[in-house]
């Protein structure tokens, strides 16, 4: 697995000067360390994790969002979802896998899976700020598998994006 930290530091549990400086400055959080170690430990069981580039982990309430490199989302969702389930069991959280460095639309599509996005609009507020309005398509009777306030928190934390969610049946 590729990450901002040395693989030796992750395996040994002792951080070198360079890695400990990243933790001290806040570039890498304790959560990032914990998730990177967990993913590294899972490499033996799931070899596709060796090619995954891990960027960041964000924890909001009962949900853990993991940012991975371009094209790495299918690698983590592979094995019939066993990697995501194992991560969820290990952390006790619901896991969302998001791609790092993509445009806003792709980020929102990944965030709101399994719903598809009908449209995305930008709302300009009187105080000069913007809000992104996301209209999701859902079939009749389809329930939300996630908490909207949590996903809004993830978008705010990762992208500094304020979102308003509506549904089109």
C-alpha positions in Angstrom: 0.0 0.0 0.0 1.2 3.5 -0.8 0.8 6.2 1.8 2.4 9.4 3.1 4.1 7.3 5.8 7.0 4.9 5.5 5.9 1.3 5.4 8.6 0.5 8.0 7.0 3.0 10.4 3.5 1.5 9.9 4.8 -2.1 10.4 7.0 -1.4 13.4 4.7 1.1 15.2 7.6 3.4 15.8 7.6 6.6 13.7 10.8 8.0 12.2 11.6 11.7 12.5 10.0 12.5 9.1 6.7 10.6 9.8 6.5 11.9 13.4 6.9 15.5 12.1 3.9 14.9 9.8 1.9 13.7 12.7 3.0 16.7 14.9 2.1 19.2 12.2 -1.3 17.6 11.6 -0.6 16.6 8.1 -1.3 13.0 9.2 -3.9 12.3 11.9 -4.0 9.5 14.5 -7.0 8.2 12.6 -4.9 8.1 9.4 -2.2 6.2 11.2 -4.7 3.6 12.6 -6.5 3.1 9.2 -3.2 2.8 7.3 -1.9 0.2 9.7 -5.2 -1.7 9.4 -5.0 -1.7 5.6 -1.3 -2.7 5.7 -2.2 -5.7 7.9 -4.9 -6.7 5.5 -2.5 -6.8 2.5 -1.6 -10.5 3.1 -5.3 -11.6 2.9 -6.2 -9.2 0.1 -3.2 -8.7 -2.3 -4.9 -6.0 -4.3 -4.4 -3.6 -1.4 -0.7 -3.5 -2.3 -1.5 -1.3 -5.2 -3.9 1.0 -3.3 -2.8 4.6 -2.6 -4.2 5.7 0.8 -4.6 9.5 1.4 -6.8 10.2 4.3 -9.5 8.9 6.7 -12.3 11.1 8.1 -14.6 10.0 10.9 -18.0 11.6 11.3 -20.3 10.0 13.9 -20.8 6.4 12.9 -19.2 6.7 9.5 -15.6 6.4 8.3 -14.7 7.9 4.9 -11.5 6.7 3.3 -9.9 8.7 0.5 -7.9 6.5 -1.9 -6.0 7.2 -5.2 -7.5 7.5 -8.6 -8.9 4.1 -9.8 -8.4 2.5 -6.3 -12.1 2.4 -5.3 -12.8 -0.8 -7.2 -9.8 -2.5 -5.6 -11.3 -1.8 -2.1 -14.8 -2.8 -3.2 -13.5 -6.0 -4.7 -13.7 -9.5 -3.1 -17.4 -9.1 -2.9 -17.1 -6.2 -0.4 -15.1 -8.2 2.1 -12.4 -5.5 2.4 -14.9 -2.8 3.3 -16.8 -5.2 5.6 -13.5 -6.2 7.4 -12.7 -2.5 7.8 -16.1 -1.8 9.2 -15.8 -4.7 11.6 -12.3 -3.5 12.7 -13.4 0.1 13.3 -17.0 -0.5 14.3 -18.1 2.1 11.7 -19.9 2.2 8.4 -17.3 2.7 5.6 -17.5 4.9 2.6 -14.7 4.7 0.0 -14.1 8.0 -1.9 -11.6 8.9 -4.6 -9.0 11.6 -4.0 -8.4 14.4 -6.5 -11.7 14.0 -8.5 -14.1 16.7 -9.6 -17.1 17.6 -7.4 -19.6 15.5 -9.3 -17.6 12.3 -9.1 -17.0 13.0 -5.4 -20.7 13.4 -4.7 -21.5 10.3 -6.8 -19.2 8.2 -4.7 -20.5 9.8 -1.5 -24.2 9.1 -2.2 -23.8 5.5 -3.6 -26.2 3.6 -4.2 -28.4 6.6 -5.2 -27.8 8.2 -8.6 -27.6 12.0 -8.9 -30.3 13.7 -10.9 -28.7 17.1 -10.9 -26.2 19.3 -9.0 -26.7 23.0 -8.7 -24.8 25.8 -7.0 -26.8 28.2 -4.9 -25.3 31.6 -4.2 -26.3 32.9 -0.8 -26.7 36.6 0.1 -23.7 36.5 2.5 -21.4 35.6 -0.5 -21.1 31.9 0.3 -22.3 29.0 -1.9 -24.2 25.9 -1.2 -24.3 22.8 -3.5 -27.8 21.4 -4.0 -27.8 17.7 -4.9 -31.0 16.2 -6.2 -30.9 12.4 -5.9 -33.0 9.9 -7.8 -34.7 7.2 -5.7 -37.2 4.5 -6.5 -40.5 4.4 -4.6 -40.0 2.9 -1.2 -36.2 3.0 -1.4 -34.8 3.7 2.1 -31.7 5.7 2.9 -28.8 3.4 3.8 -27.0 6.3 5.3 -27.5 9.4 7.6 -27.7 12.6 5.5 -26.2 14.8 8.2 -23.1 12.5 8.4 -22.6 12.6 4.6 -23.0 16.4 4.7 -20.3 16.5 7.4 -18.0 14.3 5.3 -18.4 16.7 2.3 -17.7 19.7 4.6 -14.7 18.1 6.2 -13.0 16.8 3.0 -14.1 19.4 0.4 -15.3 22.4 2.5 -18.5 21.9 0.6 -21.9 22.8 2.1 -24.6 20.6 0.6 -28.4 20.6 0.5 -29.9 17.2 -0.4 -33.3 16.8 -2.1 -35.0 13.8 -3.7 -36.7 13.4 -7.1 -39.0 10.3 -7.1 
